[in-house]
Amino acid sequence: MNGEAKPKEVKPKPEEGAVAAALRFWLPVIAIVLIVRTFLFQPFHIPSGSMMATLLVGDSLFVSKFSYGYSRYSLPFSPPLFSGRIFASLPRRGDIVVFQSPHDEAVDLIKTHHWSARRPHPDDSWPLYLNGEPIPRERIEDFVDTDVPGDAIRIHRWRETLPGGVSYAPSI
């Protein structure tokens, strides 16, 4: 020995197991998905024709979770951590809202936010009321679709004209 330092022996790292490698990759991915889905956006699928002609059966959409604030139902498994809604705001006219069924918390309902002053018309439609007065409207062609057995479904449509002459008709 001539006084030189002996190099340290480098031990190879033990190989990481496949399960550990998978966990190291998937745990952050799952955490990010849960955070985005809980606090930002959540995907929904339209299972029925209750929103025709606006949303059709099979359509998918992403819902902004922060638009109207958070309730316990915004969290996975709906834990009763708090009551009511935090950072709350009200829906605006025409917004599509998603909420849980009052009869079954596992069922999500998707509806368009309606005006509280709406009343049914004798022909079983729902005309638009503004300041207690019905908005003038004219009947336009029906929206026609087919159900699962192949039967035709007709949905009546109207063009509504607001004060000032602006007209709206549901698109197909």
C-alpha positions as CSV (number, residue, x, y, z in Angstrom):
1,M,0.0,0.0,0.0
2,N,1.5,3.2,-1.0
3,G,-0.9,5.5,0.8
4,E,-3.5,5.7,-1.8
5,A,-7.1,5.6,-0.7
6,K,-8.9,2.5,-1.7
7,P,-12.0,3.4,-3.8
8,K,-15.3,2.7,-2.2
9,E,-17.1,-0.2,-3.5
10,V,-20.3,0.8,-5.2
11,K,-23.1,-1.5,-4.4
12,P,-25.8,-1.8,-7.0
13,K,-29.2,-0.7,-5.9
14,P,-31.7,-3.5,-5.4
15,E,-34.0,-3.6,-8.3
16,E,-37.4,-2.1,-7.7
17,G,-40.2,-4.5,-7.9
18,A,-42.9,-4.2,-10.6
19,V,-45.6,-3.5,-7.9
20,A,-43.5,-0.7,-6.3
21,A,-42.8,0.9,-9.7
22,A,-46.5,0.8,-10.7
23,L,-47.5,2.3,-7.4
24,R,-44.9,5.0,-7.7
25,F,-46.3,5.9,-11.1
26,W,-50.1,5.5,-10.5
27,L,-50.5,7.0,-7.0
28,P,-49.7,10.6,-8.2
29,V,-51.9,10.1,-11.3
30,I,-54.8,9.0,-9.1
31,A,-54.3,11.8,-6.7
32,I,-54.3,14.4,-9.5
33,V,-57.5,12.9,-11.1
34,L,-59.2,12.9,-7.7
35,I,-58.2,16.6,-7.0
36,V,-59.4,17.7,-10.5
37,R,-62.6,15.7,-10.3
38,T,-63.4,16.9,-6.8
39,F,-62.6,20.6,-7.1
40,L,-62.5,21.5,-10.8
41,F,-64.3,19.4,-13.4
42,Q,-66.3,16.2,-13.5
43,P,-67.4,14.2,-16.6
44,F,-71.1,13.2,-16.9
45,H,-72.9,11.1,-19.4
46,I,-76.5,11.8,-20.5
47,P,-78.5,8.6,-19.9
48,S,-82.0,9.6,-20.9
49,G,-83.8,11.9,-23.3
50,S,-85.2,14.3,-20.7
51,M,-83.0,17.2,-22.1
52,M,-83.8,16.7,-25.8
53,A,-83.3,18.6,-28.1
54,T,-80.6,20.4,-26.2
55,L,-78.7,17.3,-24.9
56,L,-79.2,13.9,-26.5
57,V,-79.0,10.4,-25.1
58,G,-75.3,9.4,-25.1
59,D,-73.9,12.9,-25.0
60,S,-71.1,13.5,-22.6
61,L,-70.1,16.8,-20.9
62,F,-67.7,18.2,-18.4
63,V,-69.2,20.1,-15.5
64,S,-67.4,22.9,-13.7
65,K,-67.6,22.1,-10.0
66,F,-66.5,25.5,-8.7
67,S,-69.2,27.5,-10.5
68,Y,-71.8,27.3,-7.7
69,G,-69.6,26.4,-4.8
70,Y,-69.0,23.1,-2.9
71,S,-71.2,21.0,-0.7
72,R,-70.5,17.7,1.0
73,Y,-71.7,16.0,-2.3
74,S,-68.9,17.6,-4.2
75,L,-66.5,15.3,-2.3
76,P,-65.9,11.6,-3.0
77,F,-68.3,9.5,-0.9
78,S,-70.1,12.6,0.3
79,P,-68.7,12.7,3.8
80,P,-70.6,14.9,6.2
81,L,-67.7,17.3,7.0
82,F,-69.8,20.4,6.7
83,S,-73.4,21.4,6.0
84,G,-74.7,23.8,3.4
85,R,-72.5,25.2,0.6
86,I,-69.3,27.1,0.7
87,F,-68.2,29.6,-2.0
88,A,-71.8,29.5,-3.2
89,S,-73.3,31.4,-6.1
90,L,-76.6,31.0,-7.9
91,P,-77.1,29.5,-11.4
92,R,-77.8,31.9,-14.2
93,R,-80.6,31.5,-16.7
94,G,-80.1,28.7,-19.1
95,D,-77.2,27.1,-17.2
96,I,-77.1,23.3,-17.3
97,V,-77.0,22.1,-13.7
98,V,-76.2,18.7,-12.3
99,F,-77.5,17.7,-8.9
100,Q,-78.2,14.5,-6.9
101,S,-81.7,13.0,-6.9
102,P,-83.4,13.7,-3.6
103,H,-84.6,10.1,-3.7
104,D,-81.4,8.4,-4.5
105,E,-78.0,10.0,-3.8
106,A,-76.4,7.6,-6.4
107,V,-78.4,9.2,-9.2
108,D,-77.3,12.4,-10.8
109,L,-79.9,14.6,-12.5
110,I,-78.9,17.0,-15.4
111,K,-81.3,19.8,-16.1
112,T,-81.4,23.3,-17.6
113,H,-81.9,26.0,-15.0
114,H,-85.4,27.4,-15.6
115,W,-87.0,30.7,-14.5
116,S,-89.1,30.5,-11.4
117,A,-91.9,32.5,-13.1
118,R,-92.6,29.8,-15.7
119,R,-96.0,28.2,-15.8
120,P,-97.4,25.4,-18.0
121,H,-99.3,26.4,-21.1
122,P,-102.7,24.7,-21.9
123,D,-100.9,22.7,-24.7
124,D,-98.6,21.2,-22.0
125,S,-95.6,23.2,-23.1
126,W,-93.6,25.6,-20.9
127,P,-93.6,29.1,-22.3
128,L,-91.1,31.7,-21.1
129,Y,-92.4,34.4,-18.8
130,L,-90.6,37.7,-18.3
131,N,-91.7,39.9,-15.5
132,G,-94.9,37.9,-15.2
133,E,-95.9,38.3,-18.9
134,P,-95.5,35.5,-21.5
135,I,-92.9,36.0,-24.2
136,P,-94.5,35.9,-27.7
137,R,-93.6,32.7,-29.5
138,E,-94.4,30.9,-32.7
139,R,-94.4,27.2,-33.4
140,I,-91.5,25.9,-35.5
141,E,-90.8,22.4,-36.8
142,D,-90.6,19.6,-34.2
143,F,-87.4,17.9,-33.2
144,V,-87.7,14.3,-34.2
145,D,-85.6,11.5,-32.9
146,T,-86.0,7.7,-32.4
147,D,-86.0,5.8,-29.2
148,V,-84.3,2.4,-28.6
149,P,-87.1,0.3,-30.3
150,G,-86.9,2.7,-33.2
151,D,-90.2,4.6,-32.6
152,A,-90.2,8.3,-33.6
153,I,-90.2,10.8,-30.7
154,R,-91.5,14.3,-31.5
155,I,-90.5,17.3,-29.3
156,H,-92.4,20.5,-29.9
157,R,-90.3,23.6,-30.5
158,W,-91.0,27.4,-30.5
159,R,-89.2,30.5,-31.5
160,E,-89.4,33.0,-28.7
161,T,-89.1,36.8,-29.4
162,L,-87.9,38.9,-26.5
163,P,-88.6,42.7,-26.1
164,G,-86.3,44.5,-28.5
165,G,-86.9,41.9,-31.2
166,V,-84.2,39.3,-30.4
167,S,-85.4,35.8,-31.2
168,Y,-84.3,32.5,-29.9
169,A,-85.1,29.0,-31.1
170,P,-83.6,25.7,-29.8
171,S,-81.1,24.3,-32.3
172,I,-81.1,20.7,-33.4
